[in-house]
Amino acid sequence: MVDVLVIGGGNAALCAALMAREAGASVLLLERSPREWRGGNSQHTRNLRCMHDAPQDVLVEAYSEEEFWQDLLKVTGGKTNEELARMAIRASSTCRPWMVRHGVRFQPSLSGALHTARTNAFFMGGGKALVNAYYRSAEALGVQVRYDSPVQHIELREGEFVAAWTGSAGSQERIEARTCVLAAGGFESNREWLREAWGVDEHGDHPADNFLIRGTRYNTGELLRFMLDAGADAVGDATQAHMVAIDARAPLYDGGICTRIDCVSLGVVVNRQARRFYDEGEDFWPKRYAIWGRLVAKQPGQIAYSIIDAKAVGRFMPPVFPGVRADTLPELARALKLDESTFMQTVVAYNAACRPGQFDHTRLDDCRTEGLTPAKTHWARPLDTPPFYGYPVRPGITFTYLGLKVDKASRVHFGGRPSRNLFVAGEMMAGNVLGQGYTAGVGMSIGTAFGRIAGTQAAAAAGFTQQEAALAHA
Ligand SMILES: Cc1cc2nc3c(=O)[nH]c(=O)nc-3n(C[C@H](O)[C@H](O)[C@H](O)COP(=O)(O)OP(=O)(O)OC[C@H]3O[C@@H](n4cnc5c(N)ncnc54)[C@H](O)[C@@H]3O)c2cc1C
């Protein structure tokens, strides 16, 4: 019988598998996807948010525990577990040498990458390279990896893991293990579940039908559903998710980072009625980009248009699809099929409300509107310099926050009691820290911290102590 069974094949699963194996446990990892698509959403990532008290290789200045915590507190509106959040924050300051040992390489933040040189360490080659490095290292250490291995359900006895069932309808296989780590992602790719969670809006639409899934098609949440039905303690709410405004022309799955539209704070955003609906300049884009998917989800038809003029070009990461271009604003309205007169009223009112200021996109500058609702509180400059561009945007769901409640040891709980041998990591428990909102790079901070904890704890529960794990890291 294998010591530690890891279910999932992304960052959290790989961190758990590596830690358990380093502690001396035998490890089997079951990845639902074929080999070519391995790595879940983690393959799309670019960076990790890291606490550091002084400049470190690719990170400039300092980013203290307190500042990281305050950032998290702000974006979550207090819907976070401080003890677990601080664990993830502290772990982010020490995990990188371990990551490097397993082949991950870092690079300084790219220009246009959301002012992140101080807070986020970028993976050289992106998440795909990170995932590949971890798989290589895991295989070299003797972790068994099986692809095309979806786990449909597990057997539990009084809150303890007994076995997992994998395979397709015709050929089911039962796999026993001493302990198990669940790291099978959220349910963002399950369109039925999203539909059920989001219901019908005031316009009579199912908003979720218009969502695009930014990452893997394999995170359908069947294990999460199974665990919730089996009485595991839940955290979070099914409608809370990391949701970004992405190009409406993006594919349904795996559009990844290049479909994100990052020019919101440089212009205005209007809905299909050609009206603005939110302060585009509320805060720095890394602290706000993840609310825009949700904001667009609440608009009629779940579509909006990010409008900029020539002054914004070159100041944001260029998306994969070019913007719709026009030499005049009325022409742009027509090209975007927006009502021309409402669009012009919106833009003229916005332009007139912009107060002169010193434009500076690297700080919360004094360029703001006056007497306009909703206000634009920073980086407000008139849209007056042709050519003009419009990007149609839709809600792009990154990952869902409904998950399993954990404690410091990342144990699954049933009726408030921790399981002895069942652990969970990554998106499946990120809702403990992220009740709502997001700040760039924290998904990987949580997945890396709790993936490593879950792996260590699972190995310990199988008889391989943390002390041995610590020795393996000495
Ligand atoms: C486009 C994009 C960009 C992102 N950029 C960043 C970033 O730069 N920084 C950051 O911190 N976060 C980023 N994120 C979020 C980040 O991807 C997640 O927080 C993190 O990858 C979650 O890791 P995970 O291991 O929990 O899930 P995943 O990496 O999604 O892995 C889940 C795994 O479980 C497998 N699986 C699912 N169901 C089953 C089953 N029933 N049986 C077996 N296996 C199963 C899947 O195939 C997959 O391998 C990004 C996400 C996307 C989509």
The ligand as a MOL file (V3000), in Angstrom:
LIG
                    3D

  0  0  0     0  0            999 V3000
M  V30 BEGIN CTAB
M  V30 COUNTS 53 58 0 0 0
M  V30 BEGIN ATOM
M  V30 1 C -4.5950 32.3050 -16.2820 0
M  V30 2 C -4.2310 32.1470 -14.8380 0
M  V30 3 C -3.1760 32.8720 -14.3180 0
M  V30 4 C -2.8460 32.7660 -12.9730 0
M  V30 5 N -1.7650 33.4470 -12.5180 0
M  V30 6 C -1.3960 33.3340 -11.2320 0
M  V30 7 C -0.1860 33.9150 -10.7620 0
M  V30 8 O 0.6040 34.4880 -11.5170 0
M  V30 9 N 0.0900 33.8070 -9.4320 0
M  V30 10 C -0.7390 33.1400 -8.5670 0
M  V30 11 O -0.4640 33.1060 -7.3790 0
M  V30 12 N -1.8530 32.5200 -9.0020 0
M  V30 13 C -2.1980 32.5920 -10.3070 0
M  V30 14 N -3.3090 31.9250 -10.7480 0
M  V30 15 C -4.0780 31.1200 -9.7800 0
M  V30 16 C -3.3390 29.7970 -9.5660 0
M  V30 17 O -3.3720 29.1010 -10.7770 0
M  V30 18 C -3.9440 28.9350 -8.4870 0
M  V30 19 O -4.0570 29.6250 -7.2870 0
M  V30 20 C -3.0470 27.7220 -8.2350 0
M  V30 21 O -2.4790 27.2570 -9.4070 0
M  V30 22 C -3.8390 26.6170 -7.6290 0
M  V30 23 O -3.0640 25.4620 -7.5690 0
M  V30 24 P -3.7830 24.0770 -7.3150 0
M  V30 25 O -2.7090 23.0550 -7.3230 0
M  V30 26 O -4.6830 24.1480 -6.1530 0
M  V30 27 O -4.7650 23.9010 -8.5720 0
M  V30 28 P -4.4350 23.5190 -10.0840 0
M  V30 29 O -3.0890 23.9710 -10.4780 0
M  V30 30 O -5.5770 23.9690 -10.9020 0
M  V30 31 O -4.3890 21.9460 -10.0660 0
M  V30 32 C -5.5530 21.1650 -9.8880 0
M  V30 33 C -5.2270 19.8070 -10.4490 0
M  V30 34 O -6.2080 18.8590 -10.0700 0
M  V30 35 C -6.4790 18.0330 -11.1920 0
M  V30 36 N -7.8070 17.4540 -10.9610 0
M  V30 37 C -9.0000 18.0760 -10.9630 0
M  V30 38 N -9.9800 17.2030 -10.6520 0
M  V30 39 C -9.3710 16.0050 -10.4360 0
M  V30 40 C -9.8420 14.7170 -10.0770 0
M  V30 41 N -11.1470 14.4800 -9.8630 0
M  V30 42 N -8.9450 13.7040 -9.9640 0
M  V30 43 C -7.6130 13.9160 -10.1750 0
M  V30 44 N -7.1180 15.1340 -10.5180 0
M  V30 45 C -7.9850 16.1610 -10.6240 0
M  V30 46 C -6.3750 18.9560 -12.3720 0
M  V30 47 O -6.1820 18.2610 -13.5760 0
M  V30 48 C -5.1460 19.7660 -11.9730 0
M  V30 49 O -3.9590 19.1250 -12.3020 0
M  V30 50 C -3.6200 31.9480 -12.1070 0
M  V30 51 C -4.6530 31.1900 -12.6360 0
M  V30 52 C -4.9560 31.2670 -13.9890 0
M  V30 53 C -6.0810 30.4310 -14.5380 0
M  V30 END ATOM
M  V30 BEGIN BOND
M  V30 1 1 1 2
M  V30 2 1 2 3
M  V30 3 2 2 52
M  V30 4 2 3 4
M  V30 5 1 4 5
M  V30 6 1 4 50
M  V30 7 2 5 6
M  V30 8 1 6 7
M  V30 9 1 6 13
M  V30 10 2 7 8
M  V30 11 1 7 9
M  V30 12 1 9 10
M  V30 13 2 10 11
M  V30 14 1 10 12
M  V30 15 2 12 13
M  V30 16 1 13 14
M  V30 17 1 14 15
M  V30 18 1 14 50
M  V30 19 1 15 16
M  V30 20 1 16 17
M  V30 21 1 16 18
M  V30 22 1 18 19
M  V30 23 1 18 20
M  V30 24 1 20 21
M  V30 25 1 20 22
M  V30 26 1 22 23
M  V30 27 1 23 24
M  V30 28 2 24 25
M  V30 29 1 24 26
M  V30 30 1 24 27
M  V30 31 1 27 28
M  V30 32 2 28 29
M  V30 33 1 28 30
M  V30 34 1 28 31
M  V30 35 1 31 32
M  V30 36 1 32 33
M  V30 37 1 33 34
M  V30 38 1 33 48
M  V30 39 1 34 35
M  V30 40 1 35 36
M  V30 41 1 35 46
M  V30 42 1 36 37
M  V30 43 1 36 45
M  V30 44 2 37 38
M  V30 45 1 38 39
M  V30 46 1 39 40
M  V30 47 2 39 45
M  V30 48 1 40 41
M  V30 49 2 40 42
M  V30 50 1 42 43
M  V30 51 2 43 44
M  V30 52 1 44 45
M  V30 53 1 46 47
M  V30 54 1 46 48
M  V30 55 1 48 49
M  V30 56 2 50 51
M  V30 57 1 51 52
M  V30 58 1 52 53
M  V30 END BOND
M  V30 END CTAB
M  END
